[in-house]
Amino acid sequence: MGTEFKLRCELRGHDEDVRGVAVCPLGVLTGSRDKTVKVWAPDEATGSYSLVQTLVGHTDFVVAVLYVPPGANDDYPAGAIVSGSRDKSVRVWDPQTAACVAVLSGHEYQVTALGLLPKADGQAGGLASASLDKTVRVWRGGKCAATLTGHEGPVLCLLVLPGGELLSGSGDTTVKMWAPGGGPCIHTIKAHTDTVRGMCLVPGLGFATASHDMSVKVWDSTGSVLAELVGHTAIVYCVAAVDAPAAAGGGVLLASGSEDNTVKLWRPDGSCLQTIEHPGCIWALDFAHDTGDMLSGCSDAVTRVWAADPARAGPAELGEVLAATLAARKAEKEAAAAQGGGAGAKEGGGGGGALPPGLKVEEEFALSQPGAKDGENKFIRNSATGEVAAYSWDAKAFQWEKIGVVVEGPAGGAPAGKTKKFHAGKEWDYVFDVEIGEGLPPRKLAMNEGDNEYLVAGRFIEENELPPYFAEQIVQFIVQNTGGTKKSAATGAGPMDITGGFCDPFTGGGGGSRPPPQRPGGFQSGAGPMDITGGGVDPFTGGASSSRGGGGGGLPAHSLTHVPCHTYLTFDNVPNLEALGRKIREFNGALAAPQQLTEPELAAGGALDALLAKLPKVAAAATSPPAAAAAQPGLITAADVALLRRLLAWPADKLFPALDVARLAALDGGAGGGAELLAAPEVAGALADAHPTPGTLAGALASASASSLAANHQLALRLAANVVAAPGGGARLRSWALAGSSPLLDRLAPLAAGSAANKAVRLSAATYLGNLAAAVGLGHAQDPDLPLQALSACLELLSAVPSPLEEPDTSFRGLVAAGTLLVAGGRELCQIAKDLDIIDRIHAIMTAARGGGVAEQKLLQAGIDVSAVIARSTGVKVEDK
């Protein structure tokens, strides 16, 4: 490449991250986390692009965009714009009117990628979409024509080859090749050591893949590796390629975008030609094949156009503004590091800021080998920055965990940690970096020896507007990382300084034990300390301290308080029986004769009154220990169930009284009682049927969920919750509900976010999901797909709650359910949860709960619990961000 890419112009208009970019005859398509798609047309007068359309309709992030040329697809002969979203849908838009002409629904989770299948050799063509649900779907005629299964992890990228074959890249580290037109899998490539995140065609050679393992690979069309492009220091999200015109340097070029905030330009042989820094991570890339211009979609909400042709470069001032922005951020980071004691000192040098003599510093490849014992420490130099970080081997997790960044050691034999640090115009014995939120700069916690830890914690909380709940955690953090601030300097050299605290370079231990600090009067502590995995779990985002903006310290190890929860919750409240009987009789009078109860059944003291009179006794017995409940005779009889079945067959607008009765009947766990009788196949029905038999539990649940009445939704969810929690002899009823949990969840989960949803509906949904999570944790549920399906429903529920402060019980139960599922699902489910942006949900809930009362403190603790589970399971990668 004879010239470097220079900034040509910037496309500003999105409010959040640009997640998808596509160059097309219309100009440029961009999709964003702000839920919109934008169309930009070239403006020859300015050399830039003008915003001409904004497509609005998605209800969550837009992740992928695609252009369908006129004539390329029979379903959309005039052409189309296609978008895929985290709302699980694919939308098709008319390029001329910006109207949405089709919504393609079927994926269970987020849509991640799109592809256009060509019409050729008798193949019908169509659209392809990939999803976190591990599938690829092919769409024709507005319907799903094929579902391609086989991946063992989420499918994150697609690529259509010139011959019509479809490639899919997955979190299972493989690339699968599918026959043209969405046919069967014909080849599987073990492509990377981590998730395959992006793919592109490489002109004249084959294709390229980008991966979470920080590499890009170039492959020929048979799936043989031609080259590996190594140089990024974090996840590589995207890759694009072009056969550049002569004015842009000529030859085949590849571009890769990474979470390390850079785009790298490569030749296919692995030669890195240029590294372009950005203000944030790069989600998407594309090339304009006629000009060779490159487009980058960035997390700062800007799409940038870069030109290698000098004649197409933008005004110098544009590049200077970007350079100044990047320089200012770098200076801010260096200043923060300097305030913390300096960084990047050479090994064993002695003098101020040097690492301790004899400290062994190794290169990054040392982390590829497992540790010899639990707690073993290594000190690793980052090849890109020179920064030295401390890692500890976690034998249980079988991974190296980052402890912190080495910023200072003893100076010339003087006692360690005695170098004064400056903050806010004053000298301090200690200045720590503490991460408090994703994307936010670390906050400084400054203190001197002899300061009372509780007063320091109180000042830090007040200055940074944190919840008082974190007081005890901050105190424990101070104690752990100072070894006790009242320790005398005469004790000699202390441990070396790590960003956010101290760590003995040889044992990994802190500065020794000490008596508990004294609380000054009137300063109340919060709950127990917060978990750390790899250097600190952010109390609001769950991210590790190394994830954004430099090595902040974390808070001490956290014992889980609320998760996992293996206790079933039931709705055992007894309604007003007089009002319930009156409503049943009212509805009965509006029905035709075949559906009506008989006069003797409705008469005072008749079968209906007898059934209703048993409900308070059922509710009282439901609180007994399971063994005791099972040993007692049941209260609900076969005659009662026969009457209840007739009520359950009533039309949807008259169904909710029957649901209320069934809800309590399911809690009769006595021998031969309601729970056993309801589990009979002819009474329970088939949950998997599209139209279950009326008069069965399955039929009533289906009818209620399809109606528009909030009362039906509330009581259907409560019935489902009680069935899963069926006590005593209700094991068969629970097994029936869990065996059909997938179709039942498909019906019930959307109710929490539906137009008829209210607080009662959402609380009922949270309780049902909590019971499903408990069943998974206890091993009662055998469906391997249930944890992921239930987790997705939990996240949708948490997003549907308008305010956690107004519905703290719902938010709390939703968080606990999610945490319980994540504990059971382990690393794979936790990673998927991160891909589903669970951290954003937790962050929003915990931010809203700041400074609240007891209920809000429970929310904060539950959020920390879930964050800790995710951090423990997924660990921390070696990254330089």
Residue, then its C-alpha position, 0 to 999 in steps of 0.5 A: m500500500g503506497t499511502e496510508f488511510k486518512l480520515r475522509c469524513e464522519l457520519r454523525g447521527h446515531d445516539e449510541d454504538v454503531r453496530g452494523v455498516a454496509v456500503c451499497p448503491l444507496g450509499v451507506l447503511t448503518g445500524s445502531r444500539d439506538k434501535t434505528v437504521k440510517v441511510w446515508a447518501p453521498d454528497e458530492a458537494t461536501g465529499s461526505y454523506s448526508l442522512v436521508q432516512t431513519l428507519v424506526g421500528h425495532t425495539d432493541f439494538v440493531v446488530a446487522v444491516l443488509y442491502v438487497p439489490p433490485g431483482a436479487n430476491d423474488d420476495y422483494p423485486a424492487g430491492a430492500i433494506v434488511s435489519g436484524s436486532r436484539d429484539k429477535s426479529v428481522r425487519v425488511w424495509d422499502p428503500q424508497t418509502a422507508a416503510c417496514v414491509a415485513v417482520l420475520s419472527g422465529h428466532e428465540y434470541q438476538v439476531t446477530a447476522l444476515g446474509l443474501l442467498p443468491k438465485a442460481d441453478g434452480q435455487a430459490g435464493g432467500l434471506a439468511s439470519a443467524s442468532l444466539d439461539k444456535t441456529v441459522r434460519v432461511w426466509r422465503g415468502g416472508k416465512c421461515a423455509a429452513t432452520l439450520t441446526g448443528h452449532e453448539g454455541p451461538v451463531l454470530c456471523l454469516l458469509v455467502l460464498p460466490g458459489g452460493e454456499l453459506l458459512s456460519g461462525s459460532g461461539d463453539t469456535t467452528v465455521k460450518m459450510w451449508a449447501p447452496g440455498g440453505g441446504p445441509c451442512i457439508h463441512t465443519i472447520k475448527a477455525h479458532t480457539d475462541t468464538v468466531r465473531g466475523m467473516c468476509l470474502v477475500p477477493g481471489l483467495g477465499f474468506a477470512t475470519a475474526s475471533h475472540d482469540m484476538s486473531v484473524k485467519v485467511w482461508d482458501s475456499t476449501g477451508s485450509v488456512l493460508a495465513e494468521l494475522v496476529g497483532h490485536t490485543a483484545i477481541v476482534y469483532c469484525v473483518a472486511a476485505v477489498d481488491a483496492p483500486a490503484a489510486a488506493g494502493g492496489g492489491v488485496l487489503l484486509a481490515s480488522g476491528s477490535e475491542d482494543n479500539t483499533v482498526k488494523l490494515w493487512r495484506p493477506d500474507g499477515s503483513c500489518l500495514q497500518t494501525i488506526e486508533h479510534p475513541g472506542c471499540i470497532w463493531a463493524l467494517d466495510f469497504a467501498h469497492d469502487t473507491g477503496d474507502m474503508l468505513s468503521g462503525c465505532s462504539d462512540a456512535v460515529t461511522r468514519v470513512w477512511a480514504a487511501d487515495p490521497a485525492r479523497a482525503g478529508p480536510a486536515e482539520l478533521g484528522e487533527v480533531l480526532a488526533a487531539t481527542l485521542a491524545a487527550r484521552k491518552a494523556e488523561k490515562e497517563a496522568a491517572a497512572a502517574q497519580g497512582g505512582g507511575a507505570g511501566a517501570k523496568e524490571g529490578g531497576g531500583g530507584g523511584g518507580a522501579l519494580p522490586p529487585g529480583l522480581k521475575v517479569e515474563e512475556e504474555f505467552a507465559l499465560s498459555q501454560p497452566g500454573a503449578k499450584d493454586g495461588e501461584n503468581k506471575f508478573i507479565r509485561n504487556s507487549a503493546t504498552g510495557e505495562v506489568a500486571a500481576y496474575s494468580w493461578d486459579a486451579k479450580a477455574f483452571q485459568w490465570e486471573k488478573i490481580g492488578v497492574v504494577v505501578e510502583g515498587p520500593a525506592g532505593g531500599a526505602p520502606a515500600g509504599k512510603t512514596k507520597k502521592f498527589h491528589a486534589g492538590k494534597e499529598w497522601d500515603y495512599v491513592f487508589d483507583v476504584e472502578i464504579g461504572e462501565g465506561l466511567p473513569p476510575r474514581k480516586l480514593a485517597m487516605n493517609e496512615g492512621d485515617n479511620e477506614y469508616l470515615v474514609a469510606g463515608r467520604f468516598i461514598e458521599e463524593n461519588e454518590l454511591p449507595p451507603y450499602f457499599a460502606e463495609q465493602i469499601v472498608q474491607f477493601i482498604v484493610q485488605n489493600t493497606g494491611g491496616t493503615k495504622k501499621s507503623a512505618a518501623t515495621g520495614a518494607g511492606p508489599m509492593d503497590i498494585t493499582g488499587g492496593f498491594c500484593d506481596p510479589f512472592t506470596g500474593g498475600g496482603g500486608g498481614s492480619r490486623p484487628p478489625p477497624q473501629r466504627p465511629g459512632g453513627f456510621q452504619s455499615g452495609a452488607g458483606p464484601m463484594d466479589i472480585t474475579g481478576g481484579g475487581v467486579d464493578p459493583f454496578t456493571g459486573g465488569a472486571s477492573s481491567s475492562r475499561g479505562g485502566g487498572g482500578g482496584g476491586l473490592p474483596a471476595h464476596s459471599l453470595t447471599h441470594v443466589p442460587c435460590h432453590t426454594y419454590l414460592t407459591f401463591d397461596n392467598v385465598p380470594n374472597l370466596e363469596a365474590l368468587g362464587r358470585k362471579i362464577r354464577e354471573f358468568n355461568g348465566a351468560l353461557a349457553a346450556p352445554q357449558q353451564l353448570t347445573e342448578p344443583e351444582l350452583a345451589a347453596g351448599g352444592a358442588l360449587d360451594a363445596l369446592l370453594a369451601k375447601l380452598p382455605k384448608v388447601a392453602a393452610a396445608a400447603t405451608s406444611p413440610p412436604a413429607a407431612a403434606a404427602a402423608q395427609p389425605g388430599l382435600i380435593t376430590a375427583a368430583d371437584v376436579a371434574l367440576l373444575r374441568r368444566l370451568l376451565a373449558w369456559p371462553a377466555d373472557k370468563l376463564f379467570p375465576a377457574l384459573d384462580v380455583a386451579r391455582l389453589a387446587a394445585l397446592d393440594g399435595g395430600a395423598g390422592g389430592g388435587a395435585e395428583l388428580l390434576a397431573a392425570p393426562e386427561v386433566a393436565g393435557a399436552l402443553a406442546d400441542a398447538h391447540p390443547t384440549p379445552g377443559t385441561l390445564a394446558g388448554a386453559l393456560a393456552s386460552a388465557s395467554a392468548s387473551s387480552l385480559a390482564a386477569n387471565h395473564q396474572l392467574a395463568l402465571r400464578l397457576a404455572a408457578n404453583v404447578v412447578a412448586a406443587p408440594g407433597g405428592g405433586a411431583r407428577l404435576r411438577s414433572w408435567a409442567l417441566a417436561g412442557s416448559s419450553p412451549l409453556l414459556d413460549r406462551l407465558a413469557p411474553l405476557a410480562a412485556g405485553s400491552a396488558a401487563n401490569k405490576a401483578v402480571r410482572l410479579s407473577a411472571a418473576t415468581y414463575l421464572g424463579n420456580l423454574a430456576a429453582a427446578v433447574g438448580l435442584g435437578h428437577a428439570q431435564d430439558p437442556d434448553l430450559p436454562l437459556q430459554a428461562l434466562s432470556a425470559c428473565l432478561e425480558l422481564l427485567s427490561a419490562v419493569p418501568s421502575p425497579l423502585e416501584e416494583p422491587d419485588t419483581s426486580f429482585r425475583g427476576l435477578v435471583a432467578a437469573g443468578t440461579l440459572l447462571v450458577a446452574g448453567g456455568r461458563e457457557l450460559c454466563q458468556i451468553a448472558k453477557d452477549l445478551d447484555i445482562i450487565d446493562r440490565i443489572h447496571a440500570i437496576m442497581t443505579a436506580a436502587r442507589g440510596g434506597g431503603v431495605a428493598e433497594q438494598k436487597l436489589l443491590q445485593a442481588g445485582i452484586d450476586v449475579s455480577a459475581v457469578i458471571a465474573r467467576s464463571t467467565g474470568v478475565k481475559v488478558e486484554d489491553k484496553 
